[in-house]
Amino acid sequence: DFYAGGDEGDEFAASIDGADVVENDANNNKRGKGKIKRKVASREVVFPARSLDFNVMFERLRVYHRLHGTCNVSLNYGDKQLRVWSYQWRNKRRKFDKMVQSDGGPSVVFPGLDDIDAKTYSKDEIPQYNYEWEDERVKHLETKESRHRRRYLLRTRHHIKCLNTLDFNWNITEIPSFEDRLKQLQKFIEEYGHYNVPRSYSDLGNWFHKMK
């Protein structure tokens, strides 16, 4: 894996828009044979577990960000799987923060590492995850359970830093300020050479047409 190890299916469990997300046999998921089932509005949608691998989905989000200038995947966007995946990561970040605090805080869990939201990763050159480095950071822990938990936190931390290179909005309910919208509009003008933002262009398009 280029960005980090582990299959997203290993930990995929959340409640999304009232939809129950469940994971089938974890061993099957690791072999790519398992399915993740989701009941949405009384119909069942089955996503292949392998397609939820972080590296694959991150690349799809990079494409969306390059096209739309945001990671807030529009409800009208055709890739529903990407929208669900990005929503699930916001839930996962909240879970991650709570786990870190319950274990003593960042200085205890990640001694010597920079702040998780510090811009130390470049979006053009994201470092490969180092499993030997991970082994060194967990070997002092006494139990198998504590080592497994710390590995999970270390890999999740790396994934979060990858997402931060795209200015991932962790609080989707946060309403961008007028100044933020102007910056998004300026990026659009620089990329496309005009300011006629289509309504379908993420949430910036809806804001632009309301302002008109």
Rosetta constraint file for C-alpha pairs under 8 A:
AtomPair CA 1 CA 5 HARMONIC 5.61 0.50
AtomPair CA 1 CA 55 HARMONIC 7.09 0.50
AtomPair CA 1 CA 128 HARMONIC 7.62 0.50
AtomPair CA 1 CA 129 HARMONIC 7.79 0.50
AtomPair CA 2 CA 55 HARMONIC 7.15 0.50
AtomPair CA 2 CA 127 HARMONIC 7.67 0.50
AtomPair CA 2 CA 128 HARMONIC 5.09 0.50
AtomPair CA 2 CA 129 HARMONIC 6.91 0.50
AtomPair CA 3 CA 55 HARMONIC 6.19 0.50
AtomPair CA 3 CA 126 HARMONIC 6.85 0.50
AtomPair CA 3 CA 127 HARMONIC 6.66 0.50
AtomPair CA 3 CA 128 HARMONIC 5.12 0.50
AtomPair CA 3 CA 129 HARMONIC 5.80 0.50
AtomPair CA 3 CA 159 HARMONIC 7.48 0.50
AtomPair CA 3 CA 162 HARMONIC 7.59 0.50
AtomPair CA 4 CA 54 HARMONIC 7.75 0.50
AtomPair CA 4 CA 55 HARMONIC 7.38 0.50
AtomPair CA 4 CA 128 HARMONIC 6.49 0.50
AtomPair CA 4 CA 129 HARMONIC 4.74 0.50
AtomPair CA 4 CA 155 HARMONIC 6.70 0.50
AtomPair CA 4 CA 158 HARMONIC 7.11 0.50
AtomPair CA 4 CA 159 HARMONIC 6.95 0.50
AtomPair CA 5 CA 129 HARMONIC 6.92 0.50
AtomPair CA 5 CA 155 HARMONIC 7.22 0.50
AtomPair CA 6 CA 10 HARMONIC 7.30 0.50
AtomPair CA 6 CA 53 HARMONIC 7.77 0.50
AtomPair CA 6 CA 155 HARMONIC 7.96 0.50
AtomPair CA 7 CA 11 HARMONIC 7.95 0.50
AtomPair CA 7 CA 30 HARMONIC 6.84 0.50
AtomPair CA 7 CA 50 HARMONIC 7.44 0.50
AtomPair CA 7 CA 52 HARMONIC 7.41 0.50
AtomPair CA 7 CA 53 HARMONIC 5.05 0.50
AtomPair CA 7 CA 54 HARMONIC 6.75 0.50
AtomPair CA 8 CA 12 HARMONIC 6.12 0.50
AtomPair CA 8 CA 49 HARMONIC 8.00 0.50
AtomPair CA 8 CA 52 HARMONIC 5.70 0.50
AtomPair CA 8 CA 53 HARMONIC 4.93 0.50
AtomPair CA 8 CA 54 HARMONIC 5.70 0.50
AtomPair CA 9 CA 23 HARMONIC 7.24 0.50
AtomPair CA 9 CA 26 HARMONIC 7.66 0.50
AtomPair CA 9 CA 29 HARMONIC 6.43 0.50
AtomPair CA 9 CA 30 HARMONIC 7.70 0.50
AtomPair CA 9 CA 36 HARMONIC 7.77 0.50
AtomPair CA 9 CA 49 HARMONIC 5.61 0.50
AtomPair CA 9 CA 50 HARMONIC 7.27 0.50
AtomPair CA 9 CA 52 HARMONIC 6.30 0.50
AtomPair CA 9 CA 53 HARMONIC 6.92 0.50
AtomPair CA 10 CA 26 HARMONIC 6.17 0.50
AtomPair CA 10 CA 29 HARMONIC 7.25 0.50
AtomPair CA 10 CA 30 HARMONIC 7.47 0.50
AtomPair CA 12 CA 21 HARMONIC 7.75 0.50
AtomPair CA 12 CA 22 HARMONIC 7.45 0.50
AtomPair CA 12 CA 23 HARMONIC 6.53 0.50
AtomPair CA 13 CA 21 HARMONIC 5.65 0.50
AtomPair CA 13 CA 22 HARMONIC 5.76 0.50
AtomPair CA 13 CA 23 HARMONIC 6.63 0.50
AtomPair CA 14 CA 20 HARMONIC 7.01 0.50
AtomPair CA 14 CA 21 HARMONIC 5.59 0.50
AtomPair CA 14 CA 22 HARMONIC 7.67 0.50
AtomPair CA 14 CA 88 HARMONIC 6.74 0.50
AtomPair CA 14 CA 91 HARMONIC 7.49 0.50
AtomPair CA 15 CA 19 HARMONIC 5.65 0.50
AtomPair CA 15 CA 20 HARMONIC 5.27 0.50
AtomPair CA 15 CA 21 HARMONIC 6.02 0.50
AtomPair CA 16 CA 20 HARMONIC 6.86 0.50
AtomPair CA 16 CA 21 HARMONIC 7.42 0.50
AtomPair CA 16 CA 84 HARMONIC 7.59 0.50
AtomPair CA 16 CA 87 HARMONIC 7.65 0.50
AtomPair CA 16 CA 88 HARMONIC 7.34 0.50
AtomPair CA 18 CA 40 HARMONIC 7.82 0.50
AtomPair CA 19 CA 38 HARMONIC 6.50 0.50
AtomPair CA 19 CA 39 HARMONIC 5.56 0.50
AtomPair CA 19 CA 40 HARMONIC 5.38 0.50
AtomPair CA 19 CA 41 HARMONIC 7.76 0.50
AtomPair CA 20 CA 38 HARMONIC 5.98 0.50
AtomPair CA 20 CA 39 HARMONIC 6.04 0.50
AtomPair CA 20 CA 40 HARMONIC 7.91 0.50
AtomPair CA 21 CA 36 HARMONIC 7.33 0.50
AtomPair CA 21 CA 37 HARMONIC 6.35 0.50
AtomPair CA 21 CA 38 HARMONIC 5.04 0.50
AtomPair CA 21 CA 39 HARMONIC 7.33 0.50
AtomPair CA 22 CA 36 HARMONIC 6.30 0.50
AtomPair CA 22 CA 37 HARMONIC 6.12 0.50
AtomPair CA 22 CA 38 HARMONIC 6.94 0.50
AtomPair CA 23 CA 35 HARMONIC 7.39 0.50
AtomPair CA 23 CA 36 HARMONIC 5.39 0.50
AtomPair CA 23 CA 37 HARMONIC 7.17 0.50
AtomPair CA 24 CA 28 HARMONIC 7.63 0.50
AtomPair CA 24 CA 29 HARMONIC 7.23 0.50
AtomPair CA 24 CA 34 HARMONIC 6.22 0.50
AtomPair CA 24 CA 35 HARMONIC 6.38 0.50
AtomPair CA 24 CA 36 HARMONIC 6.41 0.50
AtomPair CA 25 CA 29 HARMONIC 6.40 0.50
AtomPair CA 25 CA 34 HARMONIC 6.64 0.50
AtomPair CA 26 CA 30 HARMONIC 6.32 0.50
AtomPair CA 26 CA 34 HARMONIC 7.54 0.50
AtomPair CA 27 CA 31 HARMONIC 6.54 0.50
AtomPair CA 27 CA 34 HARMONIC 7.99 0.50
AtomPair CA 28 CA 32 HARMONIC 6.27 0.50
AtomPair CA 28 CA 33 HARMONIC 5.11 0.50
AtomPair CA 28 CA 34 HARMONIC 4.71 0.50
AtomPair CA 29 CA 33 HARMONIC 5.59 0.50
AtomPair CA 29 CA 34 HARMONIC 4.20 0.50
AtomPair CA 29 CA 35 HARMONIC 6.92 0.50
AtomPair CA 29 CA 49 HARMONIC 5.76 0.50
AtomPair CA 29 CA 50 HARMONIC 7.02 0.50
AtomPair CA 30 CA 34 HARMONIC 7.66 0.50
AtomPair CA 30 CA 50 HARMONIC 7.72 0.50
AtomPair CA 32 CA 48 HARMONIC 7.49 0.50
AtomPair CA 32 CA 49 HARMONIC 6.14 0.50
AtomPair CA 32 CA 50 HARMONIC 5.03 0.50
AtomPair CA 33 CA 48 HARMONIC 7.70 0.50
AtomPair CA 33 CA 49 HARMONIC 7.38 0.50
AtomPair CA 33 CA 50 HARMONIC 7.87 0.50
AtomPair CA 34 CA 48 HARMONIC 6.81 0.50
AtomPair CA 34 CA 49 HARMONIC 5.82 0.50
AtomPair CA 35 CA 46 HARMONIC 6.40 0.50
AtomPair CA 35 CA 47 HARMONIC 5.98 0.50
AtomPair CA 35 CA 48 HARMONIC 4.91 0.50
AtomPair CA 35 CA 49 HARMONIC 5.14 0.50
AtomPair CA 36 CA 46 HARMONIC 5.86 0.50
AtomPair CA 36 CA 47 HARMONIC 5.36 0.50
AtomPair CA 36 CA 48 HARMONIC 6.28 0.50
AtomPair CA 36 CA 49 HARMONIC 5.71 0.50
AtomPair CA 37 CA 44 HARMONIC 6.79 0.50
AtomPair CA 37 CA 45 HARMONIC 6.04 0.50
AtomPair CA 37 CA 46 HARMONIC 4.68 0.50
AtomPair CA 37 CA 47 HARMONIC 6.45 0.50
AtomPair CA 38 CA 44 HARMONIC 5.66 0.50
AtomPair CA 38 CA 45 HARMONIC 5.34 0.50
AtomPair CA 38 CA 46 HARMONIC 6.32 0.50
AtomPair CA 38 CA 47 HARMONIC 7.99 0.50
AtomPair CA 39 CA 43 HARMONIC 5.57 0.50
AtomPair CA 39 CA 44 HARMONIC 4.44 0.50
AtomPair CA 39 CA 45 HARMONIC 6.32 0.50
AtomPair CA 40 CA 44 HARMONIC 6.14 0.50
AtomPair CA 40 CA 45 HARMONIC 7.22 0.50
AtomPair CA 47 CA 51 HARMONIC 7.41 0.50
AtomPair CA 47 CA 81 HARMONIC 7.89 0.50
AtomPair CA 48 CA 52 HARMONIC 7.34 0.50
AtomPair CA 49 CA 53 HARMONIC 7.47 0.50
AtomPair CA 51 CA 56 HARMONIC 6.78 0.50
AtomPair CA 51 CA 57 HARMONIC 7.31 0.50
AtomPair CA 52 CA 56 HARMONIC 7.04 0.50
AtomPair CA 52 CA 57 HARMONIC 6.21 0.50
AtomPair CA 52 CA 85 HARMONIC 7.52 0.50
AtomPair CA 53 CA 57 HARMONIC 6.31 0.50
AtomPair CA 54 CA 58 HARMONIC 5.78 0.50
AtomPair CA 54 CA 159 HARMONIC 7.88 0.50
AtomPair CA 55 CA 59 HARMONIC 6.27 0.50
AtomPair CA 56 CA 60 HARMONIC 6.54 0.50
AtomPair CA 57 CA 61 HARMONIC 6.21 0.50
AtomPair CA 57 CA 82 HARMONIC 6.81 0.50
AtomPair CA 57 CA 85 HARMONIC 7.67 0.50
AtomPair CA 58 CA 62 HARMONIC 6.15 0.50
AtomPair CA 58 CA 163 HARMONIC 7.65 0.50
AtomPair CA 59 CA 63 HARMONIC 6.38 0.50
AtomPair CA 60 CA 64 HARMONIC 6.38 0.50
AtomPair CA 60 CA 82 HARMONIC 7.35 0.50
AtomPair CA 61 CA 65 HARMONIC 6.05 0.50
AtomPair CA 61 CA 71 HARMONIC 6.86 0.50
AtomPair CA 61 CA 82 HARMONIC 7.10 0.50
AtomPair CA 62 CA 66 HARMONIC 6.07 0.50
AtomPair CA 62 CA 166 HARMONIC 7.27 0.50
AtomPair CA 63 CA 67 HARMONIC 6.26 0.50
AtomPair CA 64 CA 68 HARMONIC 5.93 0.50
AtomPair CA 64 CA 69 HARMONIC 7.65 0.50
AtomPair CA 64 CA 70 HARMONIC 7.50 0.50
AtomPair CA 64 CA 71 HARMONIC 7.01 0.50
AtomPair CA 64 CA 73 HARMONIC 7.63 0.50
AtomPair CA 65 CA 69 HARMONIC 4.82 0.50
AtomPair CA 65 CA 70 HARMONIC 4.96 0.50
AtomPair CA 65 CA 71 HARMONIC 5.50 0.50
AtomPair CA 65 CA 166 HARMONIC 7.10 0.50
AtomPair CA 66 CA 70 HARMONIC 7.89 0.50
AtomPair CA 68 CA 201 HARMONIC 6.12 0.50
AtomPair CA 68 CA 202 HARMONIC 6.19 0.50
AtomPair CA 69 CA 184 HARMONIC 7.17 0.50
AtomPair CA 69 CA 187 HARMONIC 7.55 0.50
AtomPair CA 69 CA 188 HARMONIC 7.49 0.50
AtomPair CA 70 CA 166 HARMONIC 7.75 0.50
AtomPair CA 70 CA 167 HARMONIC 7.67 0.50
AtomPair CA 70 CA 168 HARMONIC 7.64 0.50
AtomPair CA 70 CA 202 HARMONIC 7.47 0.50
AtomPair CA 71 CA 166 HARMONIC 7.08 0.50
AtomPair CA 71 CA 167 HARMONIC 7.40 0.50
AtomPair CA 71 CA 168 HARMONIC 5.63 0.50
AtomPair CA 71 CA 169 HARMONIC 6.84 0.50
AtomPair CA 72 CA 168 HARMONIC 7.81 0.50
AtomPair CA 72 CA 169 HARMONIC 7.06 0.50
AtomPair CA 72 CA 172 HARMONIC 7.39 0.50
AtomPair CA 72 CA 202 HARMONIC 7.24 0.50
AtomPair CA 72 CA 203 HARMONIC 7.69 0.50
AtomPair CA 73 CA 77 HARMONIC 6.78 0.50
AtomPair CA 73 CA 82 HARMONIC 7.49 0.50
AtomPair CA 73 CA 83 HARMONIC 5.47 0.50
AtomPair CA 73 CA 86 HARMONIC 7.73 0.50
AtomPair CA 73 CA 202 HARMONIC 6.84 0.50
AtomPair CA 74 CA 83 HARMONIC 7.52 0.50
AtomPair CA 74 CA 202 HARMONIC 5.18 0.50
AtomPair CA 74 CA 203 HARMONIC 6.74 0.50
AtomPair CA 75 CA 80 HARMONIC 7.98 0.50
AtomPair CA 75 CA 83 HARMONIC 7.64 0.50
AtomPair CA 76 CA 200 HARMONIC 7.34 0.50
AtomPair CA 79 CA 83 HARMONIC 6.76 0.50
AtomPair CA 80 CA 84 HARMONIC 6.31 0.50
AtomPair CA 81 CA 85 HARMONIC 6.06 0.50
AtomPair CA 82 CA 86 HARMONIC 6.12 0.50
AtomPair CA 83 CA 87 HARMONIC 6.19 0.50
AtomPair CA 84 CA 88 HARMONIC 6.06 0.50
AtomPair CA 85 CA 89 HARMONIC 6.33 0.50
AtomPair CA 86 CA 90 HARMONIC 6.67 0.50
AtomPair CA 87 CA 91 HARMONIC 6.78 0.50
AtomPair CA 88 CA 92 HARMONIC 6.15 0.50
AtomPair CA 89 CA 93 HARMONIC 6.06 0.50
AtomPair CA 90 CA 94 HARMONIC 6.58 0.50
AtomPair CA 90 CA 170 HARMONIC 5.44 0.50
AtomPair CA 90 CA 171 HARMONIC 7.19 0.50
AtomPair CA 91 CA 95 HARMONIC 6.38 0.50
AtomPair CA 92 CA 96 HARMONIC 5.99 0.50
AtomPair CA 93 CA 97 HARMONIC 6.15 0.50
AtomPair CA 93 CA 160 HARMONIC 7.53 0.50
AtomPair CA 93 CA 170 HARMONIC 7.59 0.50
AtomPair CA 94 CA 98 HARMONIC 6.36 0.50
AtomPair CA 95 CA 99 HARMONIC 6.25 0.50
AtomPair CA 96 CA 100 HARMONIC 6.21 0.50
AtomPair CA 96 CA 153 HARMONIC 6.93 0.50
AtomPair CA 96 CA 156 HARMONIC 7.50 0.50
AtomPair CA 97 CA 101 HARMONIC 6.25 0.50
AtomPair CA 98 CA 102 HARMONIC 6.12 0.50
AtomPair CA 99 CA 103 HARMONIC 6.23 0.50
AtomPair CA 100 CA 104 HARMONIC 6.56 0.50
AtomPair CA 100 CA 105 HARMONIC 5.22 0.50
AtomPair CA 100 CA 106 HARMONIC 6.24 0.50
AtomPair CA 100 CA 109 HARMONIC 6.61 0.50
AtomPair CA 100 CA 153 HARMONIC 7.68 0.50
AtomPair CA 101 CA 105 HARMONIC 4.29 0.50
AtomPair CA 101 CA 106 HARMONIC 7.18 0.50
AtomPair CA 103 CA 108 HARMONIC 7.42 0.50
AtomPair CA 103 CA 109 HARMONIC 6.72 0.50
AtomPair CA 104 CA 108 HARMONIC 5.55 0.50
AtomPair CA 104 CA 109 HARMONIC 6.78 0.50
AtomPair CA 105 CA 109 HARMONIC 6.21 0.50
AtomPair CA 106 CA 110 HARMONIC 5.26 0.50
AtomPair CA 106 CA 111 HARMONIC 7.09 0.50
AtomPair CA 107 CA 111 HARMONIC 4.89 0.50
AtomPair CA 107 CA 112 HARMONIC 7.41 0.50
AtomPair CA 109 CA 150 HARMONIC 7.61 0.50
AtomPair CA 110 CA 154 HARMONIC 7.98 0.50
AtomPair CA 114 CA 118 HARMONIC 6.78 0.50
AtomPair CA 116 CA 157 HARMONIC 6.84 0.50
AtomPair CA 116 CA 160 HARMONIC 7.59 0.50
AtomPair CA 116 CA 161 HARMONIC 6.38 0.50
AtomPair CA 117 CA 161 HARMONIC 6.68 0.50
AtomPair CA 117 CA 164 HARMONIC 6.90 0.50
AtomPair CA 119 CA 164 HARMONIC 7.58 0.50
AtomPair CA 119 CA 165 HARMONIC 7.21 0.50
AtomPair CA 121 CA 125 HARMONIC 7.26 0.50
AtomPair CA 121 CA 126 HARMONIC 5.81 0.50
AtomPair CA 121 CA 127 HARMONIC 7.42 0.50
AtomPair CA 121 CA 161 HARMONIC 6.85 0.50
AtomPair CA 121 CA 162 HARMONIC 6.96 0.50
AtomPair CA 121 CA 165 HARMONIC 6.41 0.50
AtomPair CA 122 CA 126 HARMONIC 5.76 0.50
AtomPair CA 122 CA 165 HARMONIC 6.25 0.50
AtomPair CA 123 CA 162 HARMONIC 7.62 0.50
AtomPair CA 123 CA 165 HARMONIC 4.96 0.50
AtomPair CA 123 CA 166 HARMONIC 6.82 0.50
AtomPair CA 126 CA 162 HARMONIC 6.96 0.50
AtomPair CA 129 CA 158 HARMONIC 7.61 0.50
AtomPair CA 130 CA 134 HARMONIC 6.43 0.50
AtomPair CA 131 CA 135 HARMONIC 6.23 0.50
AtomPair CA 132 CA 136 HARMONIC 6.41 0.50
AtomPair CA 133 CA 137 HARMONIC 6.48 0.50
AtomPair CA 134 CA 138 HARMONIC 6.49 0.50
AtomPair CA 134 CA 151 HARMONIC 6.89 0.50
AtomPair CA 134 CA 154 HARMONIC 7.38 0.50
AtomPair CA 135 CA 139 HARMONIC 5.96 0.50
AtomPair CA 136 CA 140 HARMONIC 7.96 0.50
AtomPair CA 138 CA 147 HARMONIC 5.49 0.50
AtomPair CA 138 CA 150 HARMONIC 6.58 0.50
AtomPair CA 138 CA 151 HARMONIC 7.08 0.50
AtomPair CA 139 CA 147 HARMONIC 7.30 0.50
AtomPair CA 141 CA 146 HARMONIC 6.34 0.50
AtomPair CA 141 CA 147 HARMONIC 5.89 0.50
AtomPair CA 142 CA 146 HARMONIC 7.10 0.50
AtomPair CA 142 CA 147 HARMONIC 7.59 0.50
AtomPair CA 143 CA 147 HARMONIC 6.35 0.50
AtomPair CA 144 CA 148 HARMONIC 6.11 0.50
AtomPair CA 145 CA 149 HARMONIC 6.15 0.50
AtomPair CA 146 CA 150 HARMONIC 6.14 0.50
AtomPair CA 147 CA 151 HARMONIC 6.13 0.50
AtomPair CA 148 CA 152 HARMONIC 6.24 0.50
AtomPair CA 149 CA 153 HARMONIC 6.33 0.50
AtomPair CA 150 CA 154 HARMONIC 6.10 0.50
AtomPair CA 151 CA 155 HARMONIC 6.16 0.50
AtomPair CA 152 CA 156 HARMONIC 5.99 0.50
AtomPair CA 153 CA 157 HARMONIC 5.91 0.50
AtomPair CA 154 CA 158 HARMONIC 6.36 0.50
AtomPair CA 155 CA 159 HARMONIC 6.27 0.50
AtomPair CA 156 CA 160 HARMONIC 6.14 0.50
AtomPair CA 157 CA 161 HARMONIC 6.31 0.50
AtomPair CA 158 CA 162 HARMONIC 6.31 0.50
AtomPair CA 159 CA 163 HARMONIC 6.34 0.50
AtomPair CA 160 CA 164 HARMONIC 6.17 0.50
AtomPair CA 161 CA 165 HARMONIC 6.68 0.50
AtomPair CA 162 CA 166 HARMONIC 7.62 0.50
AtomPair CA 163 CA 167 HARMONIC 6.96 0.50
AtomPair CA 163 CA 168 HARMONIC 5.66 0.50
AtomPair CA 164 CA 168 HARMONIC 5.24 0.50
AtomPair CA 176 CA 180 HARMONIC 5.74 0.50
AtomPair CA 176 CA 181 HARMONIC 6.58 0.50
AtomPair CA 177 CA 181 HARMONIC 6.39 0.50
AtomPair CA 178 CA 182 HARMONIC 6.31 0.50
AtomPair CA 179 CA 183 HARMONIC 6.36 0.50
AtomPair CA 180 CA 184 HARMONIC 6.33 0.50
AtomPair CA 181 CA 185 HARMONIC 6.10 0.50
AtomPair CA 181 CA 204 HARMONIC 7.10 0.50
AtomPair CA 182 CA 186 HARMONIC 6.08 0.50
AtomPair CA 183 CA 187 HARMONIC 6.32 0.50
AtomPair CA 184 CA 188 HARMONIC 6.31 0.50
AtomPair CA 184 CA 204 HARMONIC 7.36 0.50
AtomPair CA 185 CA 189 HARMONIC 6.23 0.50
AtomPair CA 185 CA 195 HARMONIC 7.20 0.50
AtomPair CA 185 CA 204 HARMONIC 7.58 0.50
AtomPair CA 186 CA 190 HARMONIC 6.17 0.50
AtomPair CA 187 CA 191 HARMONIC 6.21 0.50
AtomPair CA 188 CA 192 HARMONIC 5.99 0.50
AtomPair CA 188 CA 193 HARMONIC 7.69 0.50
AtomPair CA 188 CA 194 HARMONIC 7.68 0.50
AtomPair CA 188 CA 195 HARMONIC 7.04 0.50
AtomPair CA 188 CA 197 HARMONIC 7.75 0.50
AtomPair CA 189 CA 193 HARMONIC 4.89 0.50
AtomPair CA 189 CA 194 HARMONIC 5.01 0.50
AtomPair CA 189 CA 195 HARMONIC 5.39 0.50
AtomPair CA 190 CA 194 HARMONIC 7.85 0.50
AtomPair CA 197 CA 201 HARMONIC 6.65 0.50
AtomPair CA 197 CA 204 HARMONIC 7.62 0.50
AtomPair CA 197 CA 205 HARMONIC 5.41 0.50
AtomPair CA 197 CA 208 HARMONIC 6.79 0.50
AtomPair CA 197 CA 209 HARMONIC 8.00 0.50
AtomPair CA 198 CA 205 HARMONIC 5.39 0.50
AtomPair CA 199 CA 204 HARMONIC 7.83 0.50
AtomPair CA 199 CA 205 HARMONIC 4.12 0.50
AtomPair CA 199 CA 206 HARMONIC 5.25 0.50
AtomPair CA 199 CA 208 HARMONIC 7.70 0.50
AtomPair CA 199 CA 209 HARMONIC 6.68 0.50
AtomPair CA 200 CA 205 HARMONIC 5.94 0.50
AtomPair CA 200 CA 206 HARMONIC 7.39 0.50
AtomPair CA 201 CA 205 HARMONIC 4.79 0.50
AtomPair CA 201 CA 206 HARMONIC 7.70 0.50
AtomPair CA 202 CA 206 HARMONIC 7.36 0.50
AtomPair CA 203 CA 207 HARMONIC 6.31 0.50
AtomPair CA 204 CA 208 HARMONIC 6.01 0.50
AtomPair CA 205 CA 209 HARMONIC 6.29 0.50
AtomPair CA 206 CA 210 HARMONIC 6.25 0.50
AtomPair CA 207 CA 211 HARMONIC 6.22 0.50
AtomPair CA 208 CA 212 HARMONIC 6.38 0.50
